[in-house]
Amino acid sequence: MIWVIIVFICIISSGCRPKVEAILDQAELAGQVQIEPDYKAVTIPSNIAPLNFAITSHADRYLVKIYGQDGSPILLYTRCPQIRVPIRQWQALLNQNKAGQIWIEVATCGRDRRWRRYEPFAIYVANEPIDRCLVYRLLRPQYNYFKDIGIYQRDIQSFHQSCILHGSQFRDGCLNCHTFLNNRPEPMAIAIRSGQFGSSCIYADDGQLEKLGTRLGHTSWHPSGRLLAFSAFDVRMFFHTARPDVQDVVEMDSLIGYYDLEGRKAGRIPGLADPNRLETQPCWSADGRYLYFACAPKLWQANKQFPPERYAELRYDIQRISYNDGYWGQVETVVSSDRLGKSCLMPRPSPDGRFLLFTACDYGCFPIYQASADLYLMDLNTGQIKALECNSQFSDSWHTWSSNGRWLVFASKRPTGRFTRLYITHIDTDGRASKAFVLPQADPYFYDRFLYAYNLPELIVGPVRYSNRTLVRTIRSKRAIQVDSITSATPVQTQYQQFGQR
């Protein structure tokens, strides 16, 4: 690592700064600089890793000055277009310019030995930090290859990534959803599938690991830590012959249930599990008063035809059901698909309870395969809905809030429409989103050669402390809490205990 820094980046000492300033002052102006990734005019947290970038114009030498109103500027000189900023100097500069901005000025020198400088571009530094760790799933995008799936965590303040769990550690198993309670590393739940060790859900809390002997889909923790809401579904993949994303998914059947960790029992929710409806993607509000979910009428009979004839007509509403100390209330529609003319999915209420973030696409329940998928924000106080300013022409979905409600991380297929990458945007107090930027990497060319897709991002305030061995030992263990499986939207009533209903 040391030789890379020496070869590619030479930090100009303080004694050389007058010369650097002279170069910038005397060089002819060459217009706007082009960089990759595009970090121009983005809003960033003060605790994020350096936004390393590559200068696209060819030159023999490159000079970069990063400065703010306060603090010492960072001066870099290199013969390589890859600009890697020292972490300590970057963090110091951001901390001294919170709620302000920094500027980046670039100059290049070609074979004619003439220096050309480009107009500085600004980066805005928000006063609010982002949660330190980001947990996500990495997998290859091939539809028929599920032997290389892992859940990873990334320290946002640096470039350090570590593997929480990989499918290869339990005989090419599959890792499904992972969820955390209120952006904390514990409690944690991870759903897994394995041909040898079966389907189960591993949950961890206060250093203790348990294995639920049942297959769960999307999961969400009640703030009390007592209930784990989950979906049970039958999803199937099919293919198109003439569109950018040839893959597609339809949900043939689904319901939402809960698991009571204290009572060690599963149950269905009164008013849900309607055999004539599809209910999926549950998410608790931060205060635990509501369980949000996506719901749609089932437009076909089971096992009649696949894909169903009317699959492209399927549009989900976002609904919620109230909950209070063990009692469930009535179901109400929050966002109707008729209002947007789209299928509304993946509800995620903000930590302060003011906003509801969701994805909307043309049809169905799997927006990652639809370029029409965009992020929407609903003000729960006024009922106003708008598409977020950070949307792109490609699929934008799989979103998560920071614990302070000022940052979103989401999966996007920009700029190529092929691989999902994680993007970050700032949400101000009025719900406006800043220009989104890709999760920074140490190597500015990292994403050009990285052939994995990101999804299911979750922000947490600290790292997951459980080792691979501990998690795998729990998965391989024959000890499991036995739970009656819910495999369709028509469970046998006597199999499940129910909470009361007011």
Secondary structure, 3 states (H helix, E strand, C coil): CHHHHHHHCEECCHHHHHHHHHHHHHCEECCCCCEECCCCCCEECCCCCCCCEEECCCCCEEEEEEEECCCCCEEEEECCCEECCCHHHHHHHHHCCCCEEEEEEEEEECCCCCEEECCCEEEEECCCCCCCEEEEEEECCCCCCCCCEEEEEEECCCCCEEEEEEHHHHCCCEEEEEEECCCCCCCEEEEEECCCCCCEEEEEECCEEEEEECCCCCEEECCCCCEEEEEEEEEEEEECCCCCCCEEEEEEEEEEEEEECCCCEEEECCCCCCCCEEEEEEEECCCCCEEEEEEEECCCCCCCCCCCCCHHHCCCEEEEEEEECCEEEEEEEEECHHHHCCEEEEEEECCCCCEEEEEEECCCCCHHHCCCCEEEEEECCCCCEEECCCCCCCCEEEEEECCCCCEEEEEECCCCCCCCEEEEEEECCCCCECCCEECCCCCCCHHHHCCCEEEEEEEECCCCCCCHHHHHHHHHCCCCEECCCCCCCCCCHHHCCCCCEC
